């Protein structure tokens, strides 16, 4: 018999019950006549506190709360990819069929289609020994991803029976396992997993491989490792969501989980429309074939925001366990923190800085800590990379969510309002951003791109830093008084900014750039600097060099050289040599 309790008090999404009805911490419960989904978040002998993931208006004291005996969990089985869920893994397409455009309260639908049959190929036979995480079957979930059905983490034993290859639903029994203690257990394609519990792994690896995104300022200047964590903070209109879209479209992750947490409805609509039309550049299939969207818009109940992040994380860990590299786009963690603040206020907890709860830091760390490059229980390698957008009010990076996020991420892509207004996208400012992965990834760049890669990157950064210092002087007394070598630094820094850091998401060659081309572009820019510096050393003024238009020609490389024609860079090297010879001749 299910345990029940009576509602005593209601305060927005927080419902309290007097006494102890026997619920467990983090247990999923159904609240009131409409069976609203809730979770137990506080227990004392006198009172039980529940947060409700749906709108609580109309509920009255005295209504019944029914326990389920299980924590808030997600269903893990084929059918997750190319779906759109809300924060607690209810498929929005199914909800739309029953309740129209808005989610009605208490709506109960299966997370995944129980009737759909999947072509299943069994990978085990009778008598095989299976361990936690062992792969027992393979299902082509989409054209891009093969779903590997795994043994749950708590099962170990010998296979007694196996069904033949064929079409099965996610609820049909595939194998019978005799456990170590002699009992039998039948396994289906489906696993349930509590969202707040990280899935087990064999061991963690250090960061050694970068997540290639095709965005020059990310891949070259501030790289992110597979299994790493990154934050994209920025004020309104600086391009957080767009940067995440670009990474989701072009990164070399196998699976993308996009969590719209408290985002505006029109932004989520844009994601839904774009992603359904996009073609995956690697396979030629629709991008949705390897994407799951969790849409939790700002008009949905606040408490559900918290669940949506953990739901997305659990789905990501599940695909990681199969040996895939997964990237999570959490947009935006600030809205999640605001939900924590609201709930904390309703629970009458002592507020910390700016009203956020004192446990904000520990919640953020627990979230980002679930990223990592790991060896799974079945000896495969997989990774979860977390890229969280932060929306500081007024673009103020000193507010608590940004500051605490900074403590737990190793990659910080700070967006700048002035760059965005100057139409310089991605608006990631090179002076406020950093990546702690550079040293970890240096061996990879040396082996896979070039031995000179990290050196060139550091030289570009040094030039940009020099420019920043010189601009302080220019603001005070103008550029004319600078010596020519410093004027040249300003000119080359302009080439780096416009020709390398700025990138056009709508240009077919510039939207995503392979690593080899990024390296070649750096090489050409630095070769131009070397030759120009030699000319300035001979006493040539920078105004003479500018007349040659070579700087603008190098800026337009990003458009003029197609991604598959890297041989064209040799022509540019020759053009720089010719430019050098011409200037020497004319001014000899």
C-alpha positions as CSV (number, residue, x, y, z in Angstrom):
1,X,0.0,0.0,0.0
2,X,1.4,3.4,-1.0
3,X,2.2,5.8,1.9
4,X,0.0,9.0,2.0
5,X,0.0,12.2,3.9
6,X,-2.3,15.3,4.1
7,X,-1.4,18.7,2.8
8,X,-1.0,21.2,5.7
9,X,0.4,24.3,4.1
10,X,1.1,25.6,0.5
11,X,3.6,28.3,-0.3
12,X,4.0,28.6,-4.1
13,X,5.8,25.4,-5.3
14,X,6.6,24.4,-1.7
15,X,4.0,22.1,0.0
16,X,4.3,20.9,3.6
17,X,2.7,18.0,5.4
18,X,2.4,17.8,9.2
19,X,3.9,14.7,10.8
20,X,5.9,11.9,9.2
21,X,4.0,9.9,6.6
22,X,7.0,7.6,6.1
23,X,8.3,9.3,2.9
24,X,12.0,9.1,2.0
25,X,14.3,12.0,1.2
26,X,14.2,12.8,-2.6
27,X,11.2,10.5,-3.1
28,X,8.9,11.3,-5.9
29,X,5.3,12.0,-4.8
30,X,2.0,12.8,-6.4
31,X,0.3,15.9,-4.8
32,X,-3.4,16.6,-4.6
33,X,-6.3,15.5,-6.7
34,X,-4.6,16.3,-10.0
35,X,-1.5,14.1,-9.1
36,X,1.0,16.9,-9.6
37,X,4.6,15.6,-9.6
38,X,6.7,16.6,-6.6
39,X,9.8,15.6,-4.7
40,X,10.5,15.4,-1.0
41,X,13.2,17.9,-0.1
42,X,13.0,18.2,3.7
43,X,12.1,15.7,6.5
44,X,11.7,16.2,10.2
45,X,9.6,14.2,12.7
46,X,7.1,17.1,12.8
47,X,7.0,18.2,9.1
48,X,7.7,16.9,5.6
49,X,8.5,19.5,2.9
50,X,7.9,18.9,-0.8
51,X,8.8,20.9,-3.9
52,X,6.2,20.6,-6.7
53,X,7.4,20.6,-10.3
54,X,4.0,22.0,-11.5
55,X,1.8,25.0,-10.9
56,X,0.2,24.6,-7.4
57,X,-2.7,27.1,-7.8
58,X,-6.1,25.6,-6.8
59,X,-4.6,23.0,-4.4
60,X,-6.1,23.1,-0.8
61,X,-4.9,21.9,2.6
62,X,-6.3,18.5,3.4
63,X,-5.7,17.1,-0.1
64,X,-3.7,13.8,-0.2
65,X,-0.1,13.4,-1.1
66,X,0.8,9.9,-2.3
67,X,4.3,8.4,-2.2
68,X,5.8,6.3,-5.0
69,X,8.5,4.7,-3.0
70,X,11.1,5.7,-5.6
71,X,13.2,8.8,-6.2
72,X,12.7,11.2,-9.1
73,X,14.1,9.2,-12.0
74,X,14.4,9.2,-15.8
75,X,13.7,6.3,-18.1
76,X,16.7,5.2,-20.1
77,X,16.1,3.3,-23.3
78,X,16.1,3.7,-27.1
79,X,14.0,6.7,-28.2
80,X,15.7,9.4,-26.2
81,X,17.6,10.9,-29.2
82,X,15.7,13.3,-31.5
83,X,13.1,13.8,-28.8
84,X,12.0,17.0,-27.0
85,X,11.3,16.6,-23.3
86,X,10.3,18.9,-20.5
87,X,12.3,19.1,-17.2
88,X,11.1,15.8,-15.9
89,X,11.4,13.8,-19.1
90,X,7.9,14.1,-20.4
91,X,7.9,14.2,-24.2
92,X,6.4,17.5,-25.3
93,X,5.1,16.0,-28.6
94,X,2.9,13.5,-26.6
95,X,1.8,16.1,-24.2
96,X,0.7,18.3,-27.1
97,X,-1.5,15.5,-28.4
98,X,-3.4,15.3,-25.1
99,X,-3.3,18.9,-23.7
100,X,-2.6,21.3,-26.7
101,X,0.1,23.9,-26.7
102,X,0.4,24.3,-23.0
103,X,1.2,21.6,-20.6
104,X,-1.8,20.9,-18.5
105,X,-1.3,20.1,-14.8
106,X,-0.9,16.5,-13.7
107,X,-0.5,15.3,-17.2
108,X,0.9,11.8,-17.2
109,X,2.5,10.4,-20.3
110,X,5.2,7.7,-20.9
111,X,8.7,9.2,-21.2
112,X,9.4,6.9,-24.2
113,X,7.1,5.2,-26.6
114,X,6.3,1.7,-25.0
115,X,4.7,0.3,-28.3
116,X,7.4,1.2,-30.8
117,X,9.4,-1.8,-32.0
118,X,13.1,-1.5,-32.4
119,X,15.3,-3.7,-34.6
120,X,17.5,-5.4,-32.0
121,X,20.7,-7.3,-32.5
122,X,21.8,-9.5,-29.5
123,X,25.5,-9.4,-28.7
124,X,25.5,-12.1,-25.9
125,X,24.7,-15.8,-26.0
126,X,23.6,-18.4,-23.4
127,X,26.2,-19.1,-20.8
128,X,28.1,-15.8,-21.1
129,X,29.1,-14.0,-17.9
130,X,27.9,-10.4,-17.7
131,X,29.1,-7.6,-15.5
132,X,27.6,-4.2,-14.6
133,X,27.6,-2.1,-17.8
134,X,28.1,-5.1,-20.2
135,X,26.5,-4.6,-23.6
136,X,23.8,-7.2,-24.3
137,X,22.2,-5.8,-27.4
138,X,22.6,-3.1,-30.1
139,X,19.7,-1.1,-31.5
140,X,20.1,1.4,-34.4
141,X,18.3,4.3,-32.5
142,X,18.9,6.8,-35.3
143,X,21.0,6.8,-38.4
144,X,23.9,8.4,-36.5
145,X,23.9,6.6,-33.2
146,X,23.7,2.9,-32.3
147,X,22.1,2.4,-28.9
148,X,23.9,-0.1,-26.8
149,X,21.6,-1.9,-24.3
150,X,23.6,-2.3,-21.1
151,X,23.3,-4.5,-18.0
152,X,22.2,-2.3,-15.0
153,X,25.1,-1.4,-12.6
154,X,23.7,-3.7,-9.9
155,X,23.5,-6.9,-12.0
156,X,26.2,-9.5,-12.4
157,X,25.9,-13.2,-13.3
158,X,25.4,-15.7,-16.1
159,X,23.0,-15.6,-19.0
160,X,20.4,-18.3,-18.9
161,X,18.2,-17.3,-21.8
162,X,18.5,-15.0,-24.8
163,X,15.9,-14.0,-27.3
164,X,16.8,-14.2,-31.1
165,X,17.5,-11.0,-33.1
166,X,14.3,-9.3,-34.2
167,X,12.0,-6.4,-33.4
168,X,11.2,-5.7,-29.7
169,X,9.6,-2.9,-27.6
170,X,11.5,-1.3,-24.8
171,X,9.5,-3.3,-22.2
172,X,10.0,-6.8,-23.7
173,X,12.3,-9.1,-21.9
174,X,15.6,-9.8,-23.8
175,X,17.7,-11.9,-21.5
176,X,17.4,-13.8,-18.3
177,X,20.4,-13.5,-15.9
178,X,21.2,-15.8,-13.0
179,X,22.7,-13.5,-10.4
180,X,25.7,-14.4,-8.2
181,X,23.3,-15.2,-5.3
182,X,21.4,-17.7,-7.4
183,X,18.3,-15.6,-8.1
184,X,17.1,-14.9,-11.6
185,X,16.4,-11.5,-13.2
186,X,14.9,-10.7,-16.5
187,X,16.4,-7.6,-18.3
188,X,14.6,-5.4,-20.9
189,X,16.0,-2.4,-22.8
190,X,14.8,0.0,-20.1
191,X,16.6,1.2,-17.1
192,X,15.4,3.7,-14.5
193,X,17.9,6.0,-12.9
194,X,17.6,8.6,-10.1
195,X,18.5,12.0,-11.6
196,X,20.5,13.2,-8.5
197,X,22.8,10.2,-8.4
198,X,25.8,10.1,-10.8
199,X,26.1,6.9,-12.8
200,X,29.0,4.8,-11.7
201,X,32.3,4.6,-13.6
202,X,35.5,2.5,-13.4
203,X,38.0,5.4,-13.4
204,X,38.5,9.0,-14.5
205,X,41.1,10.2,-17.0
206,X,42.9,13.5,-17.1
207,X,42.1,16.0,-19.9
208,X,44.1,15.1,-23.0
209,X,41.9,15.6,-26.1
210,X,40.2,18.9,-27.1
211,X,36.6,19.3,-28.0
212,X,37.0,20.6,-31.6
213,X,34.2,23.2,-32.2
214,X,35.3,24.7,-35.5
215,X,35.3,28.2,-33.8
216,X,38.8,29.7,-34.0
217,X,38.7,31.7,-30.8
218,X,37.7,28.6,-28.9
219,X,39.8,25.9,-30.5
220,X,43.0,28.0,-30.8
221,X,42.8,30.6,-28.0
222,X,40.7,29.1,-25.3
223,X,40.4,25.4,-25.9
224,X,38.0,23.1,-24.0
225,X,39.0,19.4,-23.3
226,X,36.6,16.5,-23.9
227,X,35.2,15.8,-20.4
228,X,35.9,19.4,-19.5
229,X,33.8,22.2,-18.1
230,X,33.3,25.7,-19.6
231,X,31.2,28.7,-18.7
232,X,29.9,31.3,-21.2
233,X,28.9,34.4,-19.1
234,X,27.6,37.5,-20.8
235,X,24.9,40.2,-20.6
236,X,21.7,40.3,-22.6
237,X,22.3,40.2,-26.4
238,X,26.0,39.3,-26.3
239,X,25.4,35.9,-28.0
240,X,25.5,33.2,-25.3
241,X,22.8,31.1,-27.0
242,X,24.3,31.6,-30.4
243,X,27.7,30.5,-29.3
244,X,26.1,27.4,-27.8
245,X,24.2,26.7,-31.0
246,X,27.5,26.9,-33.0
247,X,29.2,24.5,-30.6
248,X,26.1,22.1,-30.7
249,X,26.1,22.2,-34.5
250,X,29.8,21.9,-35.2
251,X,31.6,20.2,-32.3
252,X,33.0,16.7,-32.6
253,X,30.9,15.3,-29.8
254,X,28.8,12.2,-30.7
255,X,25.7,13.2,-28.8
256,X,24.4,16.7,-27.9
257,X,22.0,17.3,-25.0
258,X,20.6,20.8,-25.1
259,X,19.0,22.0,-21.9
260,X,16.9,25.2,-22.2
261,X,16.7,26.0,-18.5
262,X,14.3,28.9,-17.8
263,X,15.0,30.3,-21.3
264,X,12.6,32.5,-23.1
265,X,10.0,30.6,-25.2
266,X,11.0,32.3,-28.5
267,X,14.7,31.3,-28.0
268,X,13.7,27.7,-27.4
269,X,11.5,27.9,-30.5
270,X,14.5,29.0,-32.5
271,X,16.5,26.1,-31.2
272,X,13.7,23.6,-32.1
273,X,13.2,25.1,-35.6
274,X,16.9,25.3,-36.4
275,X,18.0,22.0,-35.1
276,X,15.3,20.1,-36.9
277,X,16.4,21.6,-40.2
278,X,20.1,21.3,-39.8
279,X,22.2,18.7,-41.4
280,X,25.0,17.1,-39.5
281,X,28.2,18.0,-41.4
282,X,29.9,14.8,-40.5
283,X,27.3,12.3,-41.5
284,X,24.9,14.2,-43.8
285,X,22.0,13.1,-41.6
286,X,19.7,15.6,-39.7
287,X,21.4,17.0,-36.6
288,X,18.5,15.9,-34.5
289,X,19.6,12.3,-35.0
290,X,22.2,12.8,-32.3
291,X,20.5,15.5,-30.3
292,X,18.1,15.6,-27.4
293,X,16.4,18.8,-26.4
294,X,15.1,19.5,-22.9
295,X,12.8,22.6,-23.1
296,X,12.0,24.2,-19.8
297,X,10.9,27.7,-20.6
298,X,10.6,30.7,-18.3
299,X,6.8,30.4,-18.0
300,X,7.0,26.8,-16.7
301,X,7.1,26.3,-12.9
302,X,10.3,27.3,-11.2
303,X,11.0,24.1,-9.4
304,X,11.1,22.1,-12.6
305,X,14.2,24.1,-13.7
306,X,16.3,22.4,-11.1
307,X,15.2,19.0,-12.2
308,X,15.8,19.8,-15.9
309,X,19.6,20.1,-15.4
310,X,19.9,16.9,-13.5
311,X,17.6,15.1,-16.1
312,X,19.9,16.2,-18.9
313,X,23.0,15.2,-17.0
314,X,21.7,11.7,-16.4
315,X,20.8,11.2,-20.1
316,X,24.3,12.4,-20.9
317,X,25.9,9.9,-18.5
318,X,23.8,7.1,-20.0
319,X,25.2,7.7,-23.5
320,X,28.7,8.2,-22.0
321,X,28.4,4.7,-20.5
322,X,27.9,3.3,-24.1
323,X,31.3,4.8,-25.1
324,X,30.1,8.1,-26.7
325,X,31.4,11.6,-26.2
326,X,28.5,13.8,-25.0
327,X,28.3,17.6,-24.9
328,X,25.7,19.3,-22.6
329,X,24.6,22.8,-23.4
330,X,23.0,24.2,-20.2
331,X,21.3,27.5,-21.1
332,X,21.3,29.1,-18.6
333,X,22.6,28.1,-15.2
334,X,21.7,31.6,-13.8
335,X,18.0,30.8,-14.3
336,X,18.5,27.6,-12.4
337,X,20.3,29.5,-9.6
338,X,17.3,32.0,-9.5
339,X,15.0,29.0,-9.1
340,X,17.1,27.9,-6.1
341,X,16.9,31.4,-4.7
342,X,13.1,31.5,-5.0
343,X,12.7,28.1,-3.4
344,X,15.2,28.9,-0.7
345,X,13.2,32.1,0.1
346,X,9.9,30.1,0.3
347,X,11.6,27.7,2.7
348,X,12.6,30.7,4.8
349,X,16.3,29.8,4.8
350,X,18.9,32.3,5.7
351,X,20.0,34.1,2.5
352,X,23.6,34.6,1.5
353,X,25.0,37.1,-1.0
354,X,22.3,38.8,-3.2
355,X,19.7,36.6,-1.7
356,X,21.1,33.3,-3.2
357,X,21.1,30.4,-0.8
358,X,24.3,29.6,1.1
359,X,24.5,26.2,-0.7
360,X,24.7,27.8,-4.2
361,X,28.4,27.0,-4.5
362,X,28.0,23.3,-3.5
363,X,25.1,22.8,-5.9
364,X,27.1,24.3,-8.8
365,X,30.2,22.2,-7.9
366,X,28.1,19.0,-7.8
367,X,26.7,19.9,-11.2
368,X,30.0,20.6,-12.9
369,X,31.7,17.7,-11.1
370,X,29.6,15.2,-13.1
371,X,31.6,16.1,-16.3
372,X,34.7,14.1,-17.1
373,X,36.6,11.8,-19.4
374,X,36.1,8.3,-18.0
375,X,36.6,4.6,-18.4
376,X,33.2,3.1,-18.1
377,X,32.2,-0.1,-16.3
378,X,32.3,-2.0,-19.7
379,X,35.9,-0.8,-20.4
380,X,34.8,1.6,-23.1
381,X,35.9,5.3,-23.0
382,X,33.4,8.1,-23.0
383,X,33.1,11.7,-21.8
384,X,30.6,14.3,-20.7
385,X,31.5,17.9,-21.4
386,X,29.5,20.6,-19.8
387,X,29.1,24.1,-21.3
388,X,27.0,26.3,-19.1
389,X,25.8,29.7,-20.0
390,X,25.6,32.3,-17.2
391,X,23.4,35.4,-17.5
392,X,24.8,37.9,-15.0
393,X,22.4,40.8,-14.4
394,X,23.6,43.9,-16.3
395,X,26.7,41.9,-17.5
396,X,28.3,42.2,-14.0
397,X,30.8,39.3,-13.7
398,X,31.3,39.9,-10.0
399,X,27.8,38.6,-9.1
400,X,27.6,35.3,-7.1
401,X,26.6,32.8,-9.9
402,X,29.4,33.9,-12.2
403,X,32.0,34.1,-9.4
404,X,31.0,30.7,-8.0
405,X,30.9,29.1,-11.5
406,X,34.5,30.5,-12.1
407,X,35.6,28.4,-9.1
408,X,34.5,25.1,-10.7
409,X,35.1,25.5,-14.4
410,X,38.5,25.4,-16.1
411,X,37.4,27.3,-19.2
412,X,35.9,30.8,-19.1
413,X,34.6,32.4,-22.3
414,X,33.7,35.9,-21.2
415,X,31.3,37.7,-23.6
416,X,31.7,41.4,-24.0
417,X,28.9,43.8,-24.6
418,X,31.0,46.4,-26.6
419,X,32.2,43.6,-29.0
420,X,28.7,42.5,-29.5
421,X,27.5,46.0,-30.3
422,X,30.4,46.4,-32.7
423,X,29.1,43.3,-34.5
424,X,32.2,41.4,-33.6
425,X,31.0,37.8,-33.1
426,X,31.7,35.5,-31.3
427,X,31.9,38.4,-28.8
428,X,34.3,36.5,-26.5
429,X,36.8,39.0,-25.1
430,X,40.3,37.7,-25.3
431,X,41.5,39.6,-22.2
432,X,38.7,38.4,-19.8
433,X,38.6,34.8,-21.0
434,X,41.0,32.0,-20.2
435,X,41.5,28.3,-20.5
436,X,43.4,26.1,-18.0
437,X,43.5,23.2,-20.5
438,X,46.1,24.7,-22.8
439,X,49.0,23.0,-21.1
440,X,47.1,19.7,-20.8
441,X,46.2,19.7,-24.5
442,X,49.6,20.9,-25.8
443,X,50.8,17.4,-26.6
444,X,47.7,16.7,-28.6
445,X,48.2,19.9,-30.7
446,X,51.9,18.9,-31.2
447,X,51.0,15.4,-32.4
448,X,47.9,16.2,-34.5
449,X,48.3,19.7,-35.8
450,X,51.8,21.1,-35.6
451,X,54.7,21.4,-33.2
452,X,54.5,25.2,-33.5
453,X,50.8,25.4,-32.8
454,X,51.0,26.4,-29.1
455,X,53.9,28.8,-29.7
456,X,51.9,30.6,-32.4
457,X,48.9,30.8,-30.2
458,X,50.9,32.4,-27.4
459,X,52.4,34.9,-29.8
460,X,49.0,36.0,-31.1
461,X,47.9,36.4,-27.4
462,X,51.0,38.4,-26.7
463,X,50.3,40.8,-29.6
464,X,46.7,41.2,-28.4
465,X,47.9,42.0,-24.9
466,X,50.4,44.6,-26.3
467,X,47.6,46.2,-28.3
468,X,45.5,46.5,-25.2
469,X,48.3,48.3,-23.4
470,X,49.0,50.6,-26.4
471,X,45.3,51.5,-26.7
472,X,45.5,53.1,-23.2
473,X,48.1,55.5,-24.6
474,X,46.3,56.0,-27.9
475,X,43.2,57.1,-26.0
476,X,45.1,59.7,-24.1
477,X,47.4,61.2,-26.8
478,X,46.4,59.6,-30.2
479,X,48.1,57.0,-32.4
480,X,50.3,59.5,-34.3
481,X,52.8,59.9,-31.6
482,X,53.6,56.2,-31.3
483,X,56.8,54.9,-32.9
484,X,56.4,52.7,-36.0
485,X,57.1,49.4,-34.4
486,X,54.2,50.0,-32.0
487,X,51.9,51.2,-34.8
488,X,52.7,47.9,-36.5
489,X,51.6,46.0,-33.4
490,X,48.2,47.9,-33.6
491,X,47.9,47.0,-37.3
492,X,48.7,43.3,-36.8
493,X,46.4,43.1,-33.8
494,X,43.6,44.5,-36.1
495,X,44.4,41.7,-38.6
496,X,44.2,39.1,-35.7
497,X,40.9,40.5,-34.4
498,X,39.1,40.9,-37.7
499,X,40.8,38.1,-39.7
500,X,41.1,35.4,-37.0
501,X,39.0,36.0,-33.9
502,X,35.9,37.3,-35.7
503,X,33.9,34.6,-37.4
504,X,30.8,34.6,-39.6
505,X,28.3,31.9,-38.6
506,X,26.4,32.4,-41.9
507,X,29.4,32.0,-44.3
508,X,29.7,28.4,-45.6
509,X,33.5,28.3,-45.1
510,X,33.8,30.5,-42.1
511,X,31.0,29.0,-39.9
512,X,33.2,26.1,-38.9
513,X,37.0,25.9,-39.6
514,X,39.2,22.8,-39.4
515,X,42.3,22.9,-37.1
516,X,44.7,22.7,-40.0
517,X,43.2,25.9,-41.6
518,X,43.3,27.6,-38.2
519,X,47.0,26.9,-37.9
520,X,47.7,28.0,-41.4
521,X,45.9,31.3,-40.8
522,X,48.1,31.9,-37.7
523,X,51.2,31.1,-39.7
524,X,50.3,33.6,-42.4
525,X,49.5,36.4,-39.9
526,X,52.7,35.9,-38.0
527,X,54.7,35.7,-41.3
528,X,53.2,39.0,-42.3
529,X,54.2,40.4,-38.9
530,X,57.8,39.1,-39.3
531,X,58.2,40.6,-42.7
532,X,56.6,43.9,-41.8
533,X,58.8,44.2,-38.7
534,X,61.9,43.7,-40.9
535,X,60.7,46.6,-43.1
536,X,60.0,48.8,-40.1
537,X,63.5,47.9,-38.8
538,X,64.9,49.3,-42.0
539,X,63.1,52.6,-41.3
540,X,60.0,52.2,-43.5
541,X,57.0,54.0,-42.0
542,X,53.8,51.9,-41.3
543,X,51.8,54.4,-43.5
544,X,53.9,53.0,-46.5
545,X,53.1,49.4,-45.6
546,X,49.4,50.2,-45.3
547,X,49.3,51.6,-48.9
548,X,50.0,48.1,-50.2
549,X,46.6,46.8,-48.9
550,X,48.3,43.5,-47.8
551,X,46.8,43.7,-44.3
552,X,43.2,43.7,-45.7
553,X,44.1,40.9,-48.1
554,X,45.2,38.7,-45.1
555,X,42.0,39.6,-43.2
556,X,39.9,38.3,-46.0
557,X,41.7,34.9,-46.0
558,X,38.9,33.5,-43.9
559,X,36.4,34.0,-46.7
560,X,38.7,33.6,-49.7
561,X,40.4,30.2,-48.9
562,X,37.9,27.3,-48.9
563,X,38.3,24.8,-46.1
564,X,39.4,22.1,-48.5
565,X,41.9,24.2,-50.4
566,X,44.7,24.7,-47.9
567,X,47.3,24.7,-50.7
568,X,46.2,28.3,-51.4
569,X,48.0,29.5,-48.3
570,X,51.3,29.1,-50.1
571,X,50.1,31.8,-52.6
572,X,49.6,34.2,-49.6
573,X,53.1,33.5,-48.4
574,X,54.4,34.4,-51.9
575,X,52.2,37.6,-51.9
576,X,53.8,38.6,-48.5
577,X,57.3,38.1,-50.0
578,X,56.4,40.1,-53.1
579,X,55.0,42.9,-50.9
580,X,58.3,42.9,-48.9
581,X,60.3,43.1,-52.1
582,X,58.2,45.9,-53.6
583,X,58.4,48.1,-50.5
584,X,62.2,47.6,-50.4
585,X,62.5,48.5,-54.1
586,X,60.3,51.5,-54.0
587,X,61.9,53.0,-50.9
588,X,65.5,51.9,-51.4
